[in-house]
Amino acid sequence: MTVSSDSMLPCQSLCVSVIGAGNVGRTLAQRIAEKDLANVVLLDIVEGLPQGIALDLMAAQGIESHNSKVIGTNNYEETAGSDVVVITAGRARTPGISRDDLMAINAKIVVNAAQQAIKYSPDAIFIIITNPLDVMTYLAWKATGLPPQRVMGMAGVLDSSRLQTFIAMELGISTANVTALVLGGHGDLMLPLPRYCTVNGVPIPELLDQATIERLVERTRNGGAEVVKLLQTGGAYYAPASSACLMVETILRDQSRLLPTAAYLRGEYGLDDIYLGVPCLLGCRGVTKILEVQLTEQERESLHISANSVRKNVKLALESVGMS
């Protein structure tokens, strides 16, 4: 039997480039391919690393029954025409190093990655994962010169998922019954909102006492550090990759889902010229709408404290790469 070579090609033409083949990047590439969302270009500066990972992932294609093609490369030219670019490149957290400690190192990496990627994919939507996330997202926006709705950061999906999981574990129920919402910067000053967290529509303050809620909130704020401490040799990557994959899927399939996302604010929540985690509608054009939920005076103050911390670090990061 003769088979045309065209029949061996992936059926979809969508492409996602993942910049950085570390644990988050390679796991994200796997998630995207196995969901058959798009072809994946995995790029890293280490010669052989992305190529080896891509070959290994392709070797599982028949077992996982998907048609996505995974390519590994050290050359940005091979990312040309990407629909979505996800930047995960940067130094990972290790014990004793906070997200903010990574700023000077990762600022240079992210700016270079964004500038190189936009040359070959001028129509792409950019998702930033590198920490400190809100700061790196702002730098990527500046480096690409794109409209702000086409550059966003993955944080709120991850933080909300962690809170969702901790609530489900505490109550001994399925996570499918739980919804959670976390706003603010991706760090110690994030703002979990328990009164917007529900179990099949029932607010969790009706199911858990205040002391328990505060404990879960604190665990959420330290969720990344808890994983770092346990692993000792790196940070979380399964949940971050899944969170980014959900955003990629929402964009590529134009699902118009409401997801907490690090988005550029222009007056929303009384904040301007800053990327911060807020509820957003995502679709094929990126961030299509920012939802302003009602906040108490204390919650609003906490959100502004988080924003002020991000703004301070943005200034430092811009200076470190000569973009101030």
Secondary structure, DSSP 8 states (H G I E B T S, - for coil): ----GGGGS-S---EEEEE--SHHHHHHHHHHHHTT--EEEEE-SSTTHHHHHHHHHHHTHHHHT----EEEES-GGGGTT-SEEEE--S----TT--TGGGHHHHHHHHHHHHHHHHHH-TT-EEEE-SSSHHHHHHHHHHHHT--GGGEEE--HHHHHHHHHHHHHHHHTS-GGGEE--EEB-SSTT-EE-GGG-EETTEEGGGTS-HHHHHHHHHHHHTHHHHHHHHHSS----HHHHHHHHHHHHHHHTT--EEEEEEEEEESGGG-EEEEEEEEEEEETTEEEEE------HHHHHHHHHHHHHHHHHHHHHHHHTT--
